[in-house]
Amino acid sequence: MIAATVGSAVGLGNIWRFPYEAGVHGGGAFLIVNIIFVLLLGIPVICAEFLIGRHSGADVCNAFSRFKRGRSWRFIGWMGLCASILILGFYSVVAGWTVYYIIQSIQGFEHVHNADDLHNMFVQFSSNGWMPLLWTVVFLAINFLVLIRGVEKGIEKMSNILLPALFVILIAFTVNSLLLPEAGSGLEFLFKPDFSAITPSVLLGALGQAFFSLSLGLGCLITYASYFKPETPLVKTASISALLDTMVAILAGMIIFPAVFTFGQEPAAGPQLVFEVLPSIFMNMPGGMIWSILFFVLLFVASLTSTISLFETATAFLIGRGIKRFKAVCITMAVVLCLGVVCSLSFGPLADATIFGFNFFDFSDYVSSNILLPLGGMCSSIFVGWIVERKVVNAELLGTSTSTFKLAVVKAIIFSLRYIAPTGIGLVFVFGLL
Ligand code: TRP
């Protein structure tokens, strides 16, 4: 299940959302805060979710009840259910765009000659109403087929092939981007932190991005860890997953930003950033069409391994409440489909319908990533740090190891779960939301 866990983490969150958020929040400052959050809060909270999942061997609905004094923490499961469905709503829309861009790649991006054309192409497509909806539905239908067959084996196998392939292609693109004329400006934007740009909203954005990208905060990792073997090393798996995930995001940034500056595009373009920038890279590469198809196909598979993990969390929850698998899949799918329709239309006919000033797409993203996920992570860390018996925590995190290094790492993780994670997340909330 380890490959599946990394497969869940690596997805649109790294390649689409990270560059878009970094672009909006000032580049280097965002990256550095994001990395600090991954190390200080991300890895410990991943360990907390792993521990809850493996010790209970249960889904998010029942996991907490299997611990002493855990019953009253079951609300985390409900919060996770809501968050996973909200995320699936907008994620499927973006995954649908990926399918459309595979088709466009096969047609060689006809009628597109420069950055303006790419921008117009995206706007025309996304605001069209029916077209993006169609691809969202296609994407969800593929999810449905995978889900009703039961997933573990297929996803593990798919991730085993996908992840190395994705790495290789990302490195090839990074090299290509580093050779672009304005590579220096792009790297400076991504890596040179302007500390004065760190505002409460940058902090909240970076926190949300860390949780989103690590698949953290809604019990997804609880569900996956319930399939882990007793000997799977939790701390090591958590660290590897966080490391690979962050590397993919940084590579994505190193591909996108040099191109943004070279082709005169706008780093703060928002959700459409990578869809407007990537094709300009491909169009300027030898054999661009093949690269482009390959890239979007891999991105599509990466999003599929992530959405399957989200669906699996929600359906396992319903199955845990006594609903049959097929029915659970249908219910989740139906709700996600409705949300997906609304999110997709918020780029066109529903653009003016807003909640607290956000359109539906941005609202689902903001509420789930910046509020529900960190809140879920905060509760899980308090649960493991303060409620779960220390001997259970030690047995899960330490196993039978007596190495002093491991002991120190586990101590640091427990310290973070008790103090740093709850107060850190709490403070970011207080400043970012008020
Ligand atoms: N981490 C995935 C990505 O980067 C998305 C994802 C999958 C997710 N499962 C999750 C996000 C659980 C939050 C919680 O694309």
Boltz pocket constraint, residues with backbone or C-beta under 6 A from the ligand:
constraints:
  - pocket:
      binder: B
      contacts: [[A, 8], [A, 9], [A, 10], [A, 11], [A, 12], [A, 13], [A, 14], [A, 87], [A, 211], [A, 212], [A, 213], [A, 214], [A, 215], [A, 216], [A, 217], [A, 218], [A, 220], [A, 302], [A, 306], [A, 307], [A, 309], [A, 310], [A, 373]]
      max_distance: 6.0
